[in-house]
Amino acid sequence: DKPDPVHSLPQPPARNSVASMVRVAATALASLAWGACALSSASNERGAMNPIRKVVTMLQNMQKRIEEEGAKEKELFEKFMCYCKTGQSELGASIESANTKMPALASSIEAAEGKLAQSKEDLKGAQTGRKGAKKDLAEAIALRGKEAKQYAKEKAEADTNLAAIAKAVAALEKGMSSGFLQTPTARVLSRVVSQADADLLQEDDRQTLSAFLSGSQGADYAPGGGEIVGILKQMHDTMKSALQDLVKTEQEGIQSHELLVSAKEKEIAAQTATIEAKTKQIGELGVDIVQMKEDADDTAKALAADKKYIKELEVSCKTKADEWDERCKTRAEELVALGDTVKVLNDDDAL
């Protein structure tokens, strides 16, 4: 707290006015004059001090006391004026600093609030982006699972069909057509023929194979150079090529999936890092803004207090300066009055 500018320094002691001093001196002189003659002879006989000399001594002591009091008051006044000068200088510097600080704080708060708003938008965007990336990743994994399951089914079926055709060709080339038609492989081949599309098997070839597999050609079939083996081999080649394409497509799908998973995981990691950074930044900015607003409020209050106090100090200092001038004038008058009185009393005739 700042000291009270009016009562911050000791006040000088009160003194008698010039009129009071003169009245005291006049009364003393009158009393002495009244009794001077009557007591003169008796005083001389007793060797006592002349009464007027006592008055002179008293007045001289008063002069000395007034001068001493004046010196003490001057010391107090100079201290107070030094305080005024220092206080006004310090308050002026404080006010100037606050006037510079206030707009700087306002600008910093505005900038921080703008940055906070942007950080919140960035956080929201990162959260949305991460959620979308996680959804994309989950969907990609689910789709890859379905594709892998379908691939496994199609490949197993293709392997079974190719194996059936290969066994059929081998059996027919060995002249074992009758025995082959009684095997499970023949039933698999029959299903393949019935389900084959036009790209795999033309209709004429389908009918030929169906007739063979049903046993209508039976013993009339000549193995080795027959039409059935040729059709089966063509089917085998076509299905083998299709299986290779299937495997290639699956491998490409796996590679694409791995690239997608890697990209999404990196995206999720990046968004997570952004979320963490922005969350931390938002917290720090929030604290900074609160502190800056508190600082601005404290600075504004201190500025108002300094402005009020410097005005009070200016008034107080001016009042003290005026009082000091008046005291110096009064003291000088008192000393002149005392000096004149002492001069009169020191006159040889008076003594």
TORMAR-9798 format. One record per residue (C-alpha): residue in three letters; x, y, z. Coordinates in steps of 0.05 Angstrom, whole numbers, plus 32768, in hexadecimal, padded with zeros to 4 digits. Layout:
<kolzas>
ALAXYZ;...
</kolzas>
This chain:
<kolzas>
ASP800080008000;LYS801780467FF0;PRO80218075802C;ASP7FF080AE803A;PRO800F80E98015;VAL7FF5811A8049;HIS800E80F68087;SER804980CD806C;LEU807C80F9808F;PRO807F811580D7;GLN805C815880DE;PRO8084819380FA;PRO807381AA8140;ALA804281E4814A;ARG805F8228815A;ASN804482698178;SER802F829D8146;VAL805382E08141;ALA801A83028164;SER801F82D1819F;MET806982DC81A3;VAL8061832781A3;ARG802C832381D9;VAL805982F88204;ALA8093832981FB;ALA806783668208;THR804A83478247;ALA808F83368260;LEU80A8837C8251;ALA806D839D8272;SER8076837382B0;LEU80C0838282B4;ALA80B683CC82A7;TRP808283CF82DE;GLY80AF83B18311;ALA80F383C982F8;CYS80F884098320;ALA80DD83EB8360;LEU810A83B1835E;SER814883D38342;SER816983E48384;ALA815683A483A6;SER816F837C836B;ASN81B083A0836B;GLU81B9839283B4;ARG81AD834883AA;GLY81D88345836B;ALA81A083278342;MET819D832882F6;ASN817B836482D5;PRO8132834F82C4;ILE8137836A827D;ARG8174833F8273;LYS814A83038285;VAL811883178250;VAL814F831F821D;THR816B82DA822E;MET812582BC8228;LEU811A82DC81E5;GLN815E82C681CC;ASN814D827F81E2;MET810D828581BC;GLN8133829B817E;LYS8161825F8185;ARG8126822F818F;ILE8102824B8152;GLU814182448128;GLU814B81FC8140;GLU810281EB8131;GLY810A820C80ED;ALA814681E080DE;LYS812081A180F2;GLU80E381B680CA;LYS810F81C4808E;GLU812D817E8093;LEU80E7815F8096;PHE80CF818B805D;GLU810B81788031;LYS80FE812F803F;PHE80B68138802D;MET80C7815C7FEC;CYS80F881257FDB;TYR80C180F37FE7;CYS8093811C7FBA;LYS80C6811D7F83;THR80D880D37F89;GLY809080BE7F92;GLN807780E67F56;SER80B080CB7F2B;GLU80A280837F40;LEU8057808A7F37;GLY806280AB7EF3;ALA808E80727EDD;SER805B803F7EF7;ILE802280627ED2;GLU804A80667E92;SER805C801C7E98;ALA8013800A7EA4;ASN7FFC80347E69;THR802D800E7E3E;LYS801C7FCA7E5C;MET7FD07FCF7E57;PRO7FCA7FD17E0A;ALA80017F9D7E04;LEU7FDA7F6F7E32;ALA7F9A7F7C7E0C;SER7FBD7F6B7DCB;SER7FDB7F2C7DE9;ILE7F987F167E05;GLU7F767F217DC1;ALA7FAD7EFA7D9E;ALA7FAA7EC17DD1;GLU7F5E7EBD7DCC;GLY7F637EBA7D80;LYS7F977E837D85;LEU7F6C7E5F7DB8;ALA7F307E607D89;GLN7F5B7E467D4F;SER7F787E107D7C;LYS7F327DF97D8E;GLU7F207DF67D44;ASP7F607DCF7D36;LEU7F507DA07D6F;LYS7F0A7D957D55;GLY7F247D887D0F;ALA7F597D577D28;GLN7F247D327D51;THR7EF67D2E7D15;GLY7F307D197CE8;ARG7F477CE27D17;LYS7F007CC87D1F;GLY7EF97CC57CD3;ALA7F3D7CA37CCB;LYS7F2A7C6F7CFF;LYS7EE87C627CDC;ASP7F0C7C5C7C99;LEU7F3E7C2C7CB8;ALA7F087C017CD7;GLU7EE17BFE7C96;ALA7F207BED7C6F;ILE7F317BB57CA0;ALA7EEA7B9A7C9C;LEU7EEA7B9D7C50;ARG7F2E7B7B7C4C;GLY7F147B447C79;LYS7ED97B397C4B;GLU7F057B3A7C0E;ALA7F367B097C2D;LYS7EFD7ADB7C40;GLN7EE17ADE7BFA;TYR7F267AD37BDD;ALA7F317A967C08;LYS7EEE7A797BF3;GLU7EFA7A867BA9;LYS7F417A6C7BAC;ALA7F2D7A2C7BD0;GLU7EF67A217B9E;ALA7F267A2E7B64;ASP7F5A79FF7B81;THR7F2679C97B89;ASN7F0C79D27B42;LEU7F5279D37B24;ALA7F6379947B4A;ALA7F2479727B32;ILE7F3279847AE9;ALA7F7A796D7AEF;LYS7F64792A7B0D;ALA7F3079227AD6;VAL7F6379307A9F;ALA7F9478FE7ABE;ALA7F5F78C87AC5;LEU7F4578D17A7E;GLU7F8B78D17A61;LYS7F97788E7A84;GLY7F5778717A68;MET7F3378707AAB;SER7EF578967A96;SER7EC378637AB2;GLY7EE578607AF6;PHE7EED78AC7AF8;LEU7EA378B97AEE;GLN7E9578957B30;THR7EC478C17B59;PRO7EB479007B83;THR7EE379267B55;ALA7EB379187B1C;ARG7E7A79367B44;VAL7EA479747B53;LEU7EB4797B7B09;SER7E6B79737AF8;ARG7E5A79AE7B26;VAL7E9179D87B06;VAL7E7679CA7AC1;SER7E2F79DB7AD5;GLN7E457A1D7AF7;ALA7E787A337AC3;ASP7E697A757AA0;ALA7E727A837A55;ASP7EB97A9E7A5F;LEU7ECF7A5B7A7D;LEU7EA67A2B7A53;GLN7E7F7A327A13;GLU7E3A7A137A10;ASP7E4D79DC79DE;ASP7E8879C87A0A;ARG7E5A79C97A47;GLN7E2A79987A26;THR7E63796B7A11;LEU7E8179697A57;SER7E3D79607A76;ALA7E2E79247A48;PHE7E7179067A5A;LEU7E6979107AA4;SER7E2378F37AA2;GLY7E4178B37A83;SER7E1B78B77A41;GLN7E5D78B07A1A;GLY7E7778797A48;ALA7EA278457A25;ASP7E9C786979E2;TYR7ECD789E79FA;ALA7F14789879DD;PRO7F4778B47A10;GLY7F8678D879FB;GLY7F6E78FE79BE;GLY7F27790B79D2;GLU7F00794A79D6;ILE7EF179467A21;VAL7F3B794A7A36;GLY7F4479867A09;ILE7F0979AB7A28;LEU7F20799A7A6E;LYS7F6679B27A61;GLN7F4C79F37A45;MET7F2179FC7A82;HIS7F5D79EE7AAE;ASP7F877A227A8C;THR7F507A567A8F;MET7F417A487AD8;LYS7F8B7A487AEA;SER7F937A8C7AC9;ALA7F567AA67AEE;LEU7F737A8C7B30;GLN7FB47AB07B22;ASP7F8E7AF07B16;LEU7F687AE47B56;VAL7FA87ADA7B7D;LYS7FC77B187B5E;THR7F897B427B6E;GLU7F8B7B297BB6;GLN7FD47B3B7BBD;GLU7FC87B807BA1;GLY7F8D7B877BD0;ILE7FB97B747C0B;GLN7FEE7BA67BF7;SER7FBB7BDD7BEC;HIS7F9C7BCD7C2F;GLU7FDF7BCF7C53;LEU7FEE7C137C33;LEU7FAA7C2C7C47;VAL7FB27C127C8E;SER7FF77C317C94;ALA7FDE7C747C7A;LYS7FA17C747CA8;GLU7FCB7C617CE5;LYS7FFB7C997CD5;GLU7FC07CC87CCD;ILE7FA37CB27D0F;ALA7FE67CBA7D32;ALA7FEF7D007D14;GLN7FA97D147D28;THR7FB47CF87D6E;ALA7FF47D207D74;THR7FCF7D5E7D5D;ILE7F977D517D8F;GLU7FC97D4A7DC8;ALA7FEF7D887DB3;LYS7FB17DB27DA9;THR7F937D9B7DEB;LYS7FD27DAF7E0F;GLN7FD57DF17DE9;ILE7F8D7E017DFA;GLY7F9A7DF47E43;GLU7FD87E207E43;LEU7FB67E587E1C;GLY7F7B7E557E4C;VAL7FA97E5E7E88;ASP7FD17E957E64;ILE7F917EBB7E53;VAL7F777EB87E9B;GLN7FBB7ED07EB5;MET7FBF7F087E82;LYS7F787F1F7E93;GLU7F897F1E7EDD;ASP7FC87F457ECE;ALA7FA17F777EA5;ASP7F6E7F7F7EDC;ASP7FA47F887F11;THR7FCA7FB97EE4;ALA7F8A7FE17ED8;LYS7F7C7FE57F23;ALA7FC47FF87F32;LEU7FC2802D7EFB;ALA7F82804B7F17;ALA7FA0804B7F5D;ASP7FE1806A7F45;LYS7FBC80A17F20;LYS7F9280B07F5D;TYR7FCE80AF7F8B;ILE7FFA80DB7F60;LYS7FC481107F5F;GLU7FBE810C7FAB;LEU800981107FB1;GLU800D814D7F83;VAL7FD881707FAD;SER7FFA815C7FEE;CYS803E81727FD6;LYS802581B57FBE;THR800081BF8000;LYS803F81AF8027;ALA806881DD7FFB;ASP803782178006;GLU803582098051;TRP808182098052;ASP8084824C8030;GLU805382688062;ARG807A824A809C;CYS80BB82678083;LYS809A82AB807D;THR807B82A680C2;ARG80BC828E80E1;ALA80E382C780C1;GLU80B082F980DD;GLU80B682D98122;LEU810282DC8120;VAL810083258109;ALA80CF83378141;LEU80FA83138174;GLY813983328159;ASP811B8378815B;THR8103836E81A2;VAL8147835481B9;LYS816883908197;VAL813B83C081BC;LEU8146839E81FF;ASN8191839A81F4;ASP819383E681EE;ASP81BF84038224;ASP81888430823F;ALA815983F68245;LEU818C83CE826C;
</kolzas>
